[in-house]
Each structure stands twice: as structure tokens, then as C-alpha cells.
């Protein structure tokens, strides 16, 4: 057996062992060329996508990954509808009140909102084939992460490419991830963030506390997976109705 074939077999076996990755319902295509792995296919969730990328990156001999994984959308939507929903979410978010917002529509950039005064930054939204691409400049890592989650919350989004730059630059760390996860949980009207404790180590986030319903436990975990930079989520939330 060729070395590349053996590598692909090991990765497929690792995917099979991960319960969140369902290769039978959501098969993935893998190709490797000169150490560069291309992963393509549709995953059931953001968790499955991130875990597949993490497991693939852990395989010795993989020098880089071309990510062509897309998440199955909760709802089928046209690109224009996704773009409008993302822009509306940004406009309505108080944290982005001082940002100018632009959208790429029909081959040209349109101003969705000009900043009311000297802008903190600019957020640009482009959608193609259900993939939301965010570019521009924001004032903090928390704002970058919040923008990505708001884009993921649009039910038609299949992927979010978060290219927002933070100016002035900030050093990322576990505390920054914790702050972002807390912020996102507080923004979710279906989650009682006051009952959830968040910790993080090396981009692995642990959720602890008490929630009243199993659905809320699932939603808190899903929100955490959406946060840019989170590689894994350990859900220790207890359900007490």
C-alpha cells in the first residue's frame, strides 16, 4: 500500500471513531498531493467540520489542508437572502453601531450603512454558494468573533470565512476566547448564559453549569462551536428541568 493511501486510511479511521462525524450519512472526499490534503464534502454541523479538520491536521505527513468542507444549512436560502440577513444582523447589533457596513451585490459594492460619525471600522459581506465571506476592519477580537457567529446564525449559511482584521492588532489567548463565548451566549435569546460557566485551555472550551432543557444544552454547545478559534467543545452542562 502506498504511503498516501495509508495516510488516508488512518484519517478515515479517525473520522469513524469520532461520534460527531457521520461518514455514512455525510461522506467526505480526501485527496493528498505532496503533503497537501484536500477535504471536500458536506458535514452535519460546524462541530463535525472543525473536528474533521483537527483530526486531519494531526496526521503525520500532512503539511497543509485545503478546506472545502461545507455545513448542511438549516434552511435552503438564496445568496441574496443570506447576505441581507447577515447585513441586517450587523445593523441591529449595538456593538457594531459605529461600523460602516458594505455588501457585494450583483458585481458591485453597495453601502448598507454609513457610520454615523468617524467609523470604528468597516465590515464587508459577500456571499457565494451559501458561503459567507467577511472582510474589513474591526476594533477587537471579540467583535471579529461576534460577527462570525452572527453570520453562522443565518440558517442558510454553509460556511463562514472570517477575514476581518483587528486594528489595532490584539494578541489572542484563551481569555479572549472565553470573553467571546460568553458574549455569544449572552446574545442568544434561547440560552440563559447566567447559569453557564466558560473556561478555555489551548482553544478547547469547557461549558459547565445548569440548564433547564436538553435543547438549551445543545444550543449552548452549538453557539460555542461557531466561535472563531474554538477547536473543541467539552459540554458538561447538566439538565435540571
C-alpha positions as CSV (number, residue, x, y, z in Angstrom):
1,X,0.0,0.0,0.0
2,X,1.3,3.5,-0.9
3,X,2.1,5.9,1.9
4,X,-0.6,8.3,0.9
5,X,-3.2,5.6,0.8
6,X,-2.1,4.5,4.3
7,X,-2.5,8.1,5.5
8,X,-5.9,8.4,4.0
9,X,-7.0,5.1,5.6
10,X,-5.8,6.3,9.0
11,X,-7.6,9.6,8.7
12,X,-10.8,7.8,7.7
13,X,-10.5,5.5,10.7
14,X,-10.0,8.6,12.9
15,X,-13.2,10.1,11.4
16,X,-15.1,6.9,12.0
17,X,-14.1,6.9,15.7
18,X,-15.4,10.5,16.2
19,X,-19.2,10.2,17.0
20,X,-19.9,13.7,15.7
21,X,-18.6,12.8,12.2
22,X,-21.1,10.6,10.4
23,X,-19.3,9.4,7.2
24,X,-22.2,7.1,6.3
25,X,-24.7,10.0,6.0
26,X,-22.2,12.7,5.1
27,X,-19.3,11.1,3.2
28,X,-16.1,13.2,2.8
29,X,-13.7,13.1,-0.1
30,X,-10.0,13.2,0.6
31,X,-7.0,13.7,-1.7
32,X,-3.4,14.3,-0.8
33,X,-0.7,15.7,-3.0
34,X,2.8,16.4,-1.8
35,X,1.6,16.6,1.8
36,X,-1.3,19.0,1.0
37,X,-4.6,17.4,2.0
38,X,-7.9,18.5,0.3
39,X,-11.0,17.8,2.3
40,X,-14.3,18.2,0.4
41,X,-17.9,17.4,1.2
42,X,-20.9,18.4,3.4
43,X,-20.9,17.9,7.2
44,X,-23.8,17.7,9.5
45,X,-22.6,20.5,11.8
46,X,-19.9,23.1,12.4
47,X,-18.6,20.7,15.1
48,X,-18.2,17.9,12.5
49,X,-16.4,20.3,10.2
50,X,-13.9,21.6,12.8
51,X,-13.3,18.1,14.2
52,X,-12.6,16.7,10.8
53,X,-10.0,19.5,10.1
54,X,-8.4,18.9,13.6
55,X,-8.1,15.2,13.1
56,X,-6.7,15.6,9.6
57,X,-4.1,18.2,10.8
58,X,-3.0,15.7,13.5
59,X,-2.0,13.1,10.9
60,X,1.8,13.0,10.5
61,X,2.8,14.0,7.0
62,X,0.0,16.5,6.4
63,X,1.8,19.8,5.7
64,X,-1.3,21.8,4.9
65,X,-5.1,21.4,4.3
66,X,-7.3,22.8,1.6
67,X,-10.7,23.2,3.4
68,X,-13.6,22.6,1.0
69,X,-15.9,21.3,3.7
70,X,-19.4,22.9,3.9
71,X,-22.0,22.6,6.6
72,X,-25.5,21.4,5.7
73,X,-27.7,24.5,6.1
74,X,-30.7,24.5,8.4
75,X,-32.7,26.1,5.6
76,X,-32.2,26.5,1.9
77,X,-31.7,30.2,1.1
78,X,-30.6,32.2,-1.9
79,X,-27.3,34.1,-1.6
80,X,-29.1,37.4,-1.7
81,X,-31.3,36.4,1.2
82,X,-28.3,35.2,3.2
83,X,-26.5,38.4,2.5
84,X,-29.4,40.6,3.6
85,X,-29.9,38.6,6.8
86,X,-26.2,38.9,7.7
87,X,-26.3,42.7,7.0
88,X,-29.5,43.1,9.0
89,X,-27.9,41.3,11.9
90,X,-24.9,43.6,11.8
91,X,-27.0,46.7,11.5
92,X,-29.1,45.7,14.5
93,X,-26.2,44.7,16.7
94,X,-25.4,47.5,19.2
95,X,-21.7,46.5,19.3
96,X,-21.4,47.4,15.6
97,X,-23.2,50.8,15.8
98,X,-20.0,52.7,14.8
99,X,-19.2,50.4,11.9
100,X,-19.8,51.1,8.2
101,X,-21.3,48.1,6.5
102,X,-21.0,47.2,2.8
103,X,-22.3,44.3,0.8
104,X,-21.2,42.9,-2.5
105,X,-24.3,42.6,-4.7
106,X,-24.6,42.0,-8.5
107,X,-20.9,42.6,-9.1
108,X,-20.6,45.8,-7.2
109,X,-20.1,47.0,-3.6
110,X,-23.1,48.7,-2.0
111,X,-23.2,50.8,1.2
112,X,-25.6,49.2,3.6
113,X,-24.9,51.7,6.3
114,X,-22.5,54.6,6.7
115,X,-21.1,55.1,10.1
116,X,-22.9,57.9,12.0
117,X,-19.6,59.5,12.9
118,X,-15.9,58.7,12.4
119,X,-16.2,54.9,11.9
120,X,-14.5,52.4,14.3
121,X,-14.1,50.2,11.2
122,X,-15.9,48.7,8.2
123,X,-17.5,45.3,7.7
124,X,-17.8,43.9,4.2
125,X,-20.2,41.0,3.4
126,X,-20.0,38.8,0.4
127,X,-22.0,35.6,-0.2
128,X,-21.5,32.9,-2.9
129,X,-23.0,29.5,-3.0
130,X,-24.1,29.9,0.7
131,X,-20.5,30.7,1.8
132,X,-20.3,34.0,3.7
133,X,-17.0,35.9,3.4
134,X,-16.4,38.7,5.9
135,X,-13.7,41.3,5.3
136,X,-12.8,44.7,6.6
137,X,-11.5,46.0,9.9
138,X,-12.9,45.8,13.4
139,X,-11.8,47.1,16.7
140,X,-11.4,44.0,18.7
141,X,-11.1,40.2,18.6
142,X,-14.5,39.9,20.3
143,X,-16.1,41.9,17.5
144,X,-14.5,39.7,14.9
145,X,-15.8,36.6,16.6
146,X,-19.3,38.0,17.2
147,X,-19.6,38.9,13.5
148,X,-18.7,35.4,12.5
149,X,-21.3,33.9,14.9
150,X,-24.0,36.2,13.6
151,X,-23.2,35.1,10.1
152,X,-23.4,31.4,11.2
153,X,-26.7,32.1,12.8
154,X,-28.3,32.8,9.4
155,X,-30.0,29.4,8.7
156,X,-28.8,29.3,5.0
157,X,-25.1,29.7,5.8
158,X,-23.0,26.8,4.6
159,X,-19.7,28.2,5.7
160,X,-18.2,31.5,7.1
161,X,-14.8,32.7,6.0
162,X,-13.9,35.3,8.6
163,X,-11.2,37.6,7.1
164,X,-11.9,40.6,9.4
165,X,-8.7,42.3,10.6
166,X,-8.4,43.6,14.1
167,X,-7.0,47.1,14.3
168,X,-5.0,47.8,16.4
169,X,-3.9,44.2,16.5
170,X,-4.6,42.2,19.6
171,X,-2.8,39.2,20.9
172,X,-5.2,36.2,21.0
173,X,-5.3,33.9,24.0
174,X,-7.7,31.7,26.0
175,X,-9.1,34.6,27.9
176,X,-10.1,36.3,24.6
177,X,-11.9,33.1,23.6
178,X,-13.7,32.9,26.9
179,X,-14.9,36.6,26.6
180,X,-16.2,35.9,23.1
181,X,-18.0,32.7,24.1
182,X,-19.7,34.5,27.0
183,X,-20.7,37.3,24.7
184,X,-22.2,35.0,22.2
185,X,-24.1,33.0,24.8
186,X,-25.5,36.3,26.2
187,X,-26.6,37.3,22.7
188,X,-28.6,34.1,22.2
189,X,-32.2,34.7,23.5
190,X,-32.7,30.9,23.8
191,X,-29.8,30.4,26.3
192,X,-29.6,31.5,29.9
193,X,-25.9,32.5,29.9
194,X,-26.0,33.4,33.6
195,X,-26.1,29.8,34.6
196,X,-23.2,28.7,32.4
197,X,-19.5,28.8,33.3
198,X,-17.0,29.0,30.5
199,X,-13.3,28.0,30.6
200,X,-10.8,27.5,27.9
201,X,-7.4,26.0,27.5
202,X,-5.5,25.8,24.2
203,X,-8.7,26.6,22.3
204,X,-10.6,23.8,24.0
205,X,-13.7,25.3,25.6
206,X,-15.5,23.7,28.5
207,X,-19.1,24.5,29.4
208,X,-20.3,23.8,32.9
209,X,-23.4,24.7,34.9
210,X,-27.1,24.0,34.8
211,X,-29.7,24.5,32.1
212,X,-33.4,23.7,32.2
213,X,-33.8,21.8,28.9
214,X,-31.7,19.4,26.8
215,X,-32.3,21.7,23.8
216,X,-30.7,24.6,25.6
217,X,-27.6,22.4,26.4
218,X,-27.3,21.6,22.7
219,X,-27.8,25.3,21.6
220,X,-25.1,26.5,24.1
221,X,-22.7,24.0,22.6
222,X,-23.5,24.9,19.0
223,X,-23.0,28.6,19.8
224,X,-19.6,27.8,21.2
225,X,-18.6,25.8,18.1
226,X,-19.5,28.8,16.0
227,X,-16.9,31.0,17.7
228,X,-13.8,31.6,15.5
229,X,-10.7,29.9,17.1
230,X,-12.6,27.2,19.1
231,X,-11.1,23.8,18.2
232,X,-13.1,21.6,20.5
233,X,-16.0,21.9,23.0
234,X,-16.4,19.9,26.2
235,X,-20.1,20.1,27.2
236,X,-20.5,19.4,30.9
237,X,-23.8,21.2,31.3
238,X,-26.3,19.5,33.5
239,X,-30.0,19.5,32.6
240,X,-32.4,20.1,35.5
241,X,-35.9,20.7,34.4
